[in-house]
Amino acid sequence: MEDWEEDKYLKKKRLSVRMEEEPLRRFGELCRQQGTTPSHVIRDFIFRFIARNSKTPRQGNASGESKKTGCVTTRVIHPVFALS
């Protein structure tokens, strides 16, 4: 019974991800072929996913000036997006 309680505690405290070895190896090889690291690929995916699913309304016209307030808005672009 103690092992079950310990497993339950560990699941509460951290996220455990289990994958087969072969997909992980292939992922690592693809990253090496492209001259990057797995952490950069995952971070890039997360930033792109957030940007794609962002619910923030776009304000202003093409020049960046809001028609209602006359305020100029700017958008910050993450370096990852500047490359694509």
SEKOL-78590 format. One record per residue (C-alpha): residue number from 1; x, y, z. Coordinates in nm, 3 decimals, m for minus. Each point is the difference from the previous one (the first is absolute). Example, Ala and Ser with C-alpha at 12.3 -4.5 7.8 and 13.67 -1.06 7.14 Angstrom:
BEGIN
{nr: 1, px: 1.230, py: m0.450, pz: 0.780} .
{nr: 2, px: 0.137, py: 0.344, pz: m0.066} .
REM end
This chain:
BEGIN
{nr: 1, px: 0.000, py: 0.000, pz: 0.000} .
{nr: 2, px: 0.292, py: 0.236, pz: 0.065} .
{nr: 3, px: 0.118, py: m0.021, pz: m0.361} .
{nr: 4, px: m0.344, py: 0.105, pz: m0.123} .
{nr: 5, px: m0.003, py: 0.303, pz: 0.233} .
{nr: 6, px: 0.351, py: 0.096, pz: m0.113} .
{nr: 7, px: m0.098, py: m0.023, pz: m0.367} .
{nr: 8, px: m0.309, py: 0.211, pz: 0.068} .
{nr: 9, px: 0.215, py: 0.264, pz: 0.174} .
{nr: 10, px: 0.252, py: 0.008, pz: m0.286} .
{nr: 11, px: m0.278, py: 0.044, pz: m0.256} .
{nr: 12, px: m0.128, py: 0.299, pz: 0.195} .
{nr: 13, px: 0.341, py: 0.167, pz: 0.015} .
{nr: 14, px: 0.123, py: m0.046, pz: m0.357} .
{nr: 15, px: m0.103, py: m0.083, pz: m0.351} .
{nr: 16, px: 0.121, py: m0.336, pz: m0.118} .
{nr: 17, px: 0.027, py: m0.055, pz: m0.373} .
{nr: 18, px: 0.070, py: m0.345, pz: m0.132} .
{nr: 19, px: 0.097, py: m0.061, pz: m0.361} .
{nr: 20, px: 0.148, py: m0.283, pz: m0.194} .
{nr: 21, px: 0.373, py: 0.031, pz: m0.064} .
{nr: 22, px: m0.016, py: m0.016, pz: m0.381} .
{nr: 23, px: m0.209, py: 0.319, pz: m0.054} .
{nr: 24, px: 0.227, py: 0.186, pz: 0.242} .
{nr: 25, px: 0.309, py: m0.117, pz: m0.186} .
{nr: 26, px: m0.151, py: 0.103, pz: m0.335} .
{nr: 27, px: m0.093, py: 0.341, pz: 0.141} .
{nr: 28, px: 0.356, py: 0.052, pz: 0.126} .
{nr: 29, px: 0.145, py: m0.101, pz: m0.337} .
{nr: 30, px: m0.231, py: 0.238, pz: m0.189} .
{nr: 31, px: 0.103, py: 0.284, pz: 0.232} .
{nr: 32, px: 0.369, py: m0.075, pz: m0.056} .
{nr: 33, px: m0.052, py: m0.007, pz: m0.378} .
{nr: 34, px: m0.156, py: 0.346, pz: 0.016} .
{nr: 35, px: 0.276, py: 0.132, pz: 0.227} .
{nr: 36, px: m0.223, py: 0.067, pz: 0.299} .
{nr: 37, px: m0.084, py: m0.154, pz: 0.336} .
{nr: 38, px: m0.320, py: m0.171, pz: 0.115} .
{nr: 39, px: m0.064, py: 0.273, pz: 0.258} .
{nr: 40, px: 0.013, py: 0.270, pz: m0.271} .
{nr: 41, px: m0.240, py: m0.195, pz: m0.221} .
{nr: 42, px: m0.246, py: m0.047, pz: 0.287} .
{nr: 43, px: 0.028, py: 0.366, pz: 0.105} .
{nr: 44, px: m0.057, py: 0.110, pz: m0.361} .
{nr: 45, px: m0.308, py: m0.223, pz: m0.022} .
{nr: 46, px: m0.142, py: 0.143, pz: 0.324} .
{nr: 47, px: 0.053, py: 0.363, pz: m0.111} .
{nr: 48, px: m0.162, py: m0.068, pz: m0.338} .
{nr: 49, px: m0.294, py: m0.181, pz: 0.163} .
{nr: 50, px: m0.060, py: 0.288, pz: 0.242} .
{nr: 51, px: 0.023, py: 0.258, pz: m0.280} .
{nr: 52, px: m0.239, py: m0.195, pz: m0.220} .
{nr: 53, px: m0.256, py: m0.046, pz: 0.276} .
{nr: 54, px: 0.029, py: 0.344, pz: 0.154} .
{nr: 55, px: m0.337, py: 0.158, pz: 0.075} .
{nr: 56, px: 0.127, py: 0.358, pz: 0.018} .
{nr: 57, px: m0.189, py: 0.228, pz: m0.240} .
{nr: 58, px: 0.202, py: 0.183, pz: m0.259} .
{nr: 59, px: m0.040, py: 0.374, pz: 0.024} .
{nr: 60, px: 0.080, py: 0.280, pz: m0.237} .
{nr: 61, px: 0.037, py: 0.027, pz: m0.371} .
{nr: 62, px: 0.293, py: m0.088, pz: m0.224} .
{nr: 63, px: 0.205, py: 0.293, pz: 0.129} .
{nr: 64, px: m0.047, py: m0.116, pz: 0.360} .
{nr: 65, px: m0.223, py: 0.290, pz: 0.097} .
{nr: 66, px: m0.331, py: m0.066, pz: 0.171} .
{nr: 67, px: m0.296, py: 0.171, pz: m0.169} .
{nr: 68, px: m0.187, py: 0.054, pz: 0.328} .
{nr: 69, px: 0.277, py: 0.137, pz: 0.221} .
{nr: 70, px: 0.269, py: 0.110, pz: m0.241} .
{nr: 71, px: 0.253, py: m0.197, pz: 0.207} .
{nr: 72, px: 0.282, py: m0.178, pz: m0.176} .
{nr: 73, px: 0.031, py: m0.367, pz: 0.089} .
{nr: 74, px: 0.304, py: m0.217, pz: m0.050} .
{nr: 75, px: 0.036, py: m0.375, pz: m0.011} .
{nr: 76, px: 0.296, py: m0.177, pz: 0.156} .
{nr: 77, px: 0.127, py: m0.284, pz: m0.213} .
{nr: 78, px: 0.188, py: m0.282, pz: 0.170} .
{nr: 79, px: 0.338, py: m0.077, pz: m0.165} .
{nr: 80, px: m0.123, py: m0.349, pz: m0.092} .
{nr: 81, px: m0.271, py: 0.147, pz: m0.223} .
{nr: 82, px: 0.241, py: 0.241, pz: m0.165} .
{nr: 83, px: 0.179, py: m0.299, pz: m0.154} .
{nr: 84, px: m0.307, py: m0.147, pz: m0.166} .
REM end
